[in-house]
Amino acid sequence: MNKRLTDEELRNIDGGFSLTGSIINAFVDGVKTIRDLGRSLGSSIRRLKDKKLCAIS
């Protein structure tokens, strides 16, 4: 029972990708995480280079 859709019916099909607030928030959180990792890595490299490390007790 394969019903063929007409051209008009095919044009009226809705659906697909929709940009929601959840997707935007997840993307922004991902960018913030990458930025924070970069800052941490940069700070670590600078502290190692300048030999300004905290003493381990």
C-alpha positions in Angstrom: 0.0 0.0 0.0 2.4 2.7 -1.2 0.6 5.9 -1.8 2.4 8.4 -4.0 2.2 12.0 -2.9 1.3 14.7 -5.4 3.5 17.6 -6.1 1.2 19.9 -4.1 1.3 17.5 -1.0 5.1 17.4 -1.2 5.3 21.2 -1.2 3.2 21.4 1.9 5.4 19.1 4.1 6.8 20.9 7.1 9.7 19.8 9.2 13.4 19.8 9.4 15.9 21.7 11.4 14.7 24.3 13.9 17.1 26.4 15.9 15.8 26.4 19.5 17.0 28.1 22.7 18.4 24.8 24.0 20.6 24.3 21.0 21.9 27.9 21.2 22.6 27.6 24.9 24.5 24.3 24.3 26.6 25.9 21.6 27.4 29.0 23.8 28.3 26.7 26.7 30.6 24.8 24.5 32.3 28.0 23.3 32.7 29.2 26.9 34.2 25.8 27.9 36.8 26.0 25.1 37.6 29.6 26.0 38.1 28.7 29.6 40.3 25.8 28.7 42.4 28.1 26.6 42.8 30.6 29.4 43.8 27.9 31.8 46.3 26.4 29.4 47.7 29.9 28.6 48.0 30.7 32.3 49.8 27.4 33.0 52.3 28.0 30.2 53.0 31.5 31.3 53.5 30.4 35.0 55.8 27.6 33.9 57.8 30.0 31.6 58.1 32.6 34.3 58.8 30.0 37.0 56.1 31.3 39.2 54.7 28.1 40.5 53.0 27.4 43.9 55.0 25.3 46.3 53.6 21.8 46.8 53.2 21.0 50.5 
